[in-house]
Amino acid sequence: MAPPTLHNNPLSPPCRLVRLVAGIIGVDLKLVNGTDMKSPEMLKKVPQHTVPALEDNGLYLAESRAIAMYLISKYAKDDSLYPKDVNKRVLVDQRLFFDQDLYNRILNVFLPKFYGKPVDPSSVDKVNDGLETLNRMLDGKQWLAGDKITLADYAVATSLSALEFAPESGIDPTKQPNIKQWLPRVESSHPKYGETLKEFREGLKKMAQK
Ligand SMILES: N[C@@H](CCC(=O)N[C@@H](CS)C(=O)NCC(=O)O)C(=O)O
C-alpha cells in the first residue's frame, strides 16, 4: 500500500501537528509542499482548500485534528494518544474543540502582520483569555485530558507555538503558572516534538531574513 500523502506547508502549525503525530506513531508520510489546493482537481478532492490535507488510498481529508485522529485510529499500535474508551475520548475531543478556537484566536494576532495590517488589541485580549482558560484546565493536572499525554496536549502546544510568529504581541503563555509547568513536559515527552519545533523555528528565522 502506498504511504499516506500529506499536502504540507513546512511553516504551518496545523501541518506540523500532523507530521508530529505521524512521527510519534511511526507512520511515514509522503510530504508534498506547494500543492495548488485551489486547482479544480484538488477542490474536488478537498473542498476546503487548506493544508494540511491527507490522501490515503482514496480517502481525502482536511483539518489537522481530524487527520491526526484518523492516523492514530488507523495506524497507532495503541490508543493512548486518542483513547477508544468513550469517556476518555470525549475529554480529548473537548480539548481539541477548545484548541480549534484557541488557534483561531492566535491566528487573529499573527495573520494581520502578513498583510501589513495592525493587530486589533481585542484580539490580544482574546488570546490571553484563552490562555487563562487553558491554565484553569491544567489546574492540578499533568496533562490536558486524563492521566496520560494525548493528542490534545500535542495540538494545544503546537497552537501555542504559533505565537512565535508575532513576538511583538507580548503574549507569553508561560506567564500562566500551570502552562509554564506543562509546556516543557509536552516538549520533552517525545524527541519528535523537539525536532518539529526546531524545524519550525529555523523556518521562522529564514522567513525573517527574507
Ligand atoms: N483548521 C484548519 C486550518 C488549516 C489552515 O488554515 N491552513 C492554512 C495554512 S496554515 C491554509 O491552508 N491556508 C490557505 C487557505 O486557506 O486557502 C486545520 O487545522 O487544518
The ligand as an SDF file (V2000), in Angstrom:
LIG
                    3D

 20 19  0  0  0  0  0  0  0  0999 V2000
   -8.4200   24.3640   10.8450 N   0  0  0  0  0  0  0  0  0  0  0  0
   -7.5080   24.0300    9.7870 C   0  0  0  0  0  0  0  0  0  0  0  0
   -6.6850   25.2350    9.4310 C   0  0  0  0  0  0  0  0  0  0  0  0
   -5.8550   24.9870    8.2030 C   0  0  0  0  0  0  0  0  0  0  0  0
   -5.2980   26.2550    7.6300 C   0  0  0  0  0  0  0  0  0  0  0  0
   -5.7670   27.3660    7.9250 O   0  0  0  0  0  0  0  0  0  0  0  0
   -4.3000   26.1070    6.7850 N   0  0  0  0  0  0  0  0  0  0  0  0
   -3.6810   27.2550    6.1530 C   0  0  0  0  0  0  0  0  0  0  0  0
   -2.1650   27.1080    6.2580 C   0  0  0  0  0  0  0  0  0  0  0  0
   -1.6860   27.1300    7.9590 S   0  0  0  0  0  0  0  0  0  0  0  0
   -4.0560   27.2640    4.6900 C   0  0  0  0  0  0  0  0  0  0  0  0
   -4.0270   26.2530    4.0270 O   0  0  0  0  0  0  0  0  0  0  0  0
   -4.4290   28.4450    4.1760 N   0  0  0  0  0  0  0  0  0  0  0  0
   -4.7180   28.6210    2.7890 C   0  0  0  0  0  0  0  0  0  0  0  0
   -6.1760   28.8300    2.5180 C   0  0  0  0  0  0  0  0  0  0  0  0
   -6.9710   28.9810    3.4590 O   0  0  0  0  0  0  0  0  0  0  0  0
   -6.5270   28.8570    1.3290 O   0  0  0  0  0  0  0  0  0  0  0  0
   -6.6040   22.8640   10.2540 C   0  0  0  0  0  0  0  0  0  0  0  0
   -6.3840   22.7280   11.4550 O   0  0  0  0  0  0  0  0  0  0  0  0
   -6.1520   22.0920    9.4000 O   0  0  0  0  0  0  0  0  0  0  0  0
  1  2  1  0
  2  3  1  0
  2 18  1  0
  3  4  1  0
  4  5  1  0
  5  6  2  0
  5  7  1  0
  7  8  1  0
  8  9  1  0
  8 11  1  0
  9 10  1  0
 11 12  2  0
 11 13  1  0
 13 14  1  0
 14 15  1  0
 15 16  2  0
 15 17  1  0
 18 19  2  0
 18 20  1  0
M  END
$$$$
